[in-house]
Amino acid sequence: MKNYKEKTENECEKFTIREMELNDVDEVLPIANTSLLNPWSKKMFLEEVALPYSHCFLIRGENDRNKDIPLGFICFRNIGEESELLNICIHPRHRQKGLAKILMEFYIDFCSKKGVKNYYLEVHPLNIPAVHLYRSFDFQPAGKRKNFYQGEYDALLMER
Ligand SMILES: CC(C)(COP(=O)(O)OP(=O)(O)OC[C@H]1O[C@@H](n2cnc3c(N)ncnc32)[C@H](O)[C@@H]1OP(=O)(O)O)[C@@H](O)C(=O)NCCC(=O)NCCS
């Protein structure tokens, strides 16, 4: 993988990943709203961030002009040896620069240090960027969840 700095020199020179706090939620919402099939509401974020077994992390960038640019987030729940990836989203202006891969690498590393052995997630089968991303992290199709999105569209279940 090319590194982030090399690919985005004109935009962000550095980035950091840190746990999301309740007062980050307003800033994250506009990014979440760009996800057409799964736009999380403020209430969903607030509930998720408050859950003891849930983790939400933000990736932020900086450049000469702006020291704190919210770029995207990842949310997941860990129980014992299992992790469910709930949501990952990158701001449209910053997509296809390797940021989701950086978040996924962070996620797998974080979970493996906590003893997670099994990972699963749901994704719309026509969400090509997301399916491509998950496949590149060894997630395999493992069935489908009927009427998962808005009670209408099936989801592809993937496991690693
Ligand atoms: C899915 C998403 C998180 C990917 O973020 P990203 O930062 O653009 O992804 P990356 O740049 O890290 O790319 C990851 C891989 O996906 C591929 N990819 C990214 N966008 C793609 C696209 N539009 N078409 C095809 N492949 C794509 C990349 O080529 C890369 O694979 P590679 O290493 O084999 O080249 C982003 O498109 C997004 O936020 N989508 C809306 C929210 C969403 O649908 N989330 C998934 C919920 S299940």
The ligand as an ORCA input file, in Angstrom:
! r2SCAN-3c Opt
* xyz 0 1
  C     -15.954      2.259      1.335
  C     -15.088      3.468      1.726
  C     -14.991      3.536      3.236
  C     -13.677      3.278      1.116
  O     -12.897      4.392      1.572
  P     -11.601      4.897      0.792
  O     -10.760      5.674      1.745
  O     -12.000      5.557     -0.469
  O     -10.881      3.497      0.437
  P      -9.335      3.296      0.165
  O      -8.822      4.454     -0.617
  O      -8.632      2.941      1.424
  O      -9.379      2.040     -0.804
  C      -9.566      0.754     -0.297
  C      -9.683     -0.229     -1.446
  O     -10.956     -0.075     -2.074
  C     -10.792      0.277     -3.429
  N     -11.758      1.300     -3.781
  C     -12.010      2.458     -3.120
  N     -12.941      3.153     -3.774
  C     -13.262      2.420     -4.876
  C     -14.158      2.606     -5.944
  N     -14.925      3.714     -6.026
  N     -14.260      1.627     -6.878
  C     -13.518      0.507     -6.810
  N     -12.625      0.257     -5.810
  C     -12.506      1.219     -4.861
  C      -9.386      0.834     -3.545
  O      -8.892      0.696     -4.860
  C      -8.649      0.012     -2.532
  O      -8.295     -1.247     -3.049
  P      -6.813     -1.559     -3.611
  O      -5.873     -1.373     -2.465
  O      -6.932     -2.946     -4.078
  O      -6.560     -0.553     -4.677
  C     -15.676      4.781      1.129
  O     -15.981      4.601     -0.223
  C     -16.901      5.299      1.862
  O     -16.798      5.998      2.860
  N     -18.104      4.925      1.363
  C     -19.369      5.364      1.972
  C     -19.631      4.644      3.280
  C     -19.739      3.151      3.073
  O     -20.364      2.672      2.126
  N     -19.139      2.404      4.017
  C     -19.223      0.962      4.045
  C     -20.368      0.573      4.927
  S     -20.601     -1.200      4.909
*
